[in-house]
Amino acid sequence: MSVGSIWIIAGLLKVVLANGNFSISQYFRATDGEGYQVCSTSQPSVVIYGIRRRVSCLLEHCVPTESCLSANYYTDTGKCELFYSSSINLLRSTDDCVHYQVMQLHFQ
């Protein structure tokens, strides 16, 4: 099993144990009409620095918070921006940032 798979499984287990129910999160990477990645230019709700992997930004910081609807992850700096509002502007094409929309499905 690869290290990436172990991190994902560990993150999902963390969500299950923290919430007491089973939660599957699907991430949709935002792109423009030509398939290039874009980032939100909106003011983030929370900014976290020093995140080494985008999966950590999503699974450790966004998923446990039910109010987290999307996230920007900057690969060069390790900055993770969380968005709790559904009014997101995806205006900036970039190479160093990826924006993910989060859709959470909860099973009791």
C-alpha positions as CSV (number, residue, x, y, z in Angstrom):
1,M,0.0,0.0,0.0
2,S,1.4,3.4,-0.9
3,V,2.1,6.2,1.6
4,G,-0.5,8.4,-0.1
5,S,-3.2,5.7,0.4
6,I,-2.3,5.3,4.0
7,W,-2.7,9.1,4.6
8,I,-6.1,9.1,2.9
9,I,-7.3,6.1,5.0
10,A,-5.9,7.7,8.2
11,G,-7.7,10.9,7.4
12,L,-11.0,9.2,6.7
13,L,-10.7,7.2,9.9
14,K,-10.0,10.4,11.8
15,V,-13.3,11.8,10.4
16,V,-15.3,8.7,11.4
17,L,-13.9,8.6,14.9
18,A,-14.3,12.4,15.5
19,N,-17.9,12.6,14.2
20,G,-19.2,9.2,15.3
21,N,-20.7,8.6,11.8
22,F,-19.4,7.6,8.4
23,S,-18.5,10.5,6.2
24,I,-17.3,10.3,2.6
25,S,-16.0,13.5,1.1
26,Q,-15.5,14.0,-2.6
27,Y,-13.2,16.7,-3.9
28,F,-13.6,18.4,-7.2
29,R,-10.6,20.3,-8.5
30,A,-11.7,23.5,-10.0
31,T,-10.6,24.3,-13.6
32,D,-11.3,26.9,-16.2
33,G,-12.9,26.2,-19.5
34,E,-9.6,25.0,-21.0
35,G,-8.8,22.6,-18.1
36,Y,-6.2,24.8,-16.3
37,Q,-6.4,24.9,-12.5
38,V,-7.8,28.0,-10.9
39,C,-7.9,29.4,-7.4
40,S,-10.4,31.4,-5.5
41,T,-9.7,35.1,-5.1
42,S,-12.3,35.4,-2.3
43,Q,-11.3,36.2,1.3
44,P,-10.8,32.8,3.0
45,S,-12.4,32.0,6.3
46,V,-9.3,30.4,7.7
47,V,-5.6,30.4,6.6
48,I,-3.2,27.7,7.8
49,Y,0.5,27.8,7.0
50,G,3.1,25.0,6.8
51,I,0.9,22.3,5.3
52,R,3.2,19.9,3.4
53,R,0.6,18.1,1.3
54,R,-2.7,19.1,-0.2
55,V,-4.3,15.9,1.2
56,S,-3.5,17.2,4.7
57,C,-5.1,20.5,3.8
58,L,-8.3,18.7,2.8
59,L,-8.5,15.7,5.1
60,E,-7.0,17.2,8.3
61,H,-8.3,20.7,8.2
62,C,-11.3,20.9,5.9
63,V,-13.2,17.6,6.2
64,P,-13.5,17.6,10.0
65,T,-15.3,21.0,9.8
66,E,-18.7,20.5,8.3
67,S,-18.8,24.2,7.4
68,C,-15.8,23.9,5.1
69,L,-17.1,24.0,1.5
70,S,-13.9,24.5,-0.4
71,A,-10.1,25.0,-0.1
72,N,-7.2,26.6,-1.9
73,Y,-3.8,24.8,-1.5
74,Y,-0.6,26.5,-2.5
75,T,2.0,23.9,-3.5
76,D,5.0,26.3,-3.3
77,T,4.3,27.7,0.1
78,G,2.2,25.1,1.8
79,K,-0.6,27.6,2.5
80,C,-4.0,26.1,3.0
81,E,-7.0,28.5,2.7
82,L,-10.4,27.2,3.9
83,F,-13.7,28.7,2.7
84,Y,-16.9,28.4,4.7
85,S,-19.0,30.4,2.3
86,S,-20.6,29.1,-0.9
87,S,-20.0,32.5,-2.7
88,I,-16.6,31.7,-4.1
89,N,-14.9,33.5,-7.0
90,L,-12.7,31.3,-9.2
91,L,-11.0,33.9,-11.2
92,R,-7.3,33.3,-11.1
93,S,-5.5,30.8,-13.3
94,T,-2.3,29.7,-11.5
95,D,0.4,27.0,-11.4
96,D,1.1,27.1,-7.7
97,C,-2.4,26.9,-6.3
98,V,-5.2,24.4,-6.6
99,H,-8.8,25.0,-5.6
100,Y,-11.0,22.1,-4.4
101,Q,-14.8,22.1,-4.0
102,V,-15.9,19.7,-1.2
103,M,-19.1,17.7,-1.4
104,Q,-19.8,15.8,1.8
105,L,-22.2,12.9,1.9
106,H,-23.1,11.6,5.4
107,F,-24.3,8.1,6.2
108,Q,-25.8,7.4,9.6
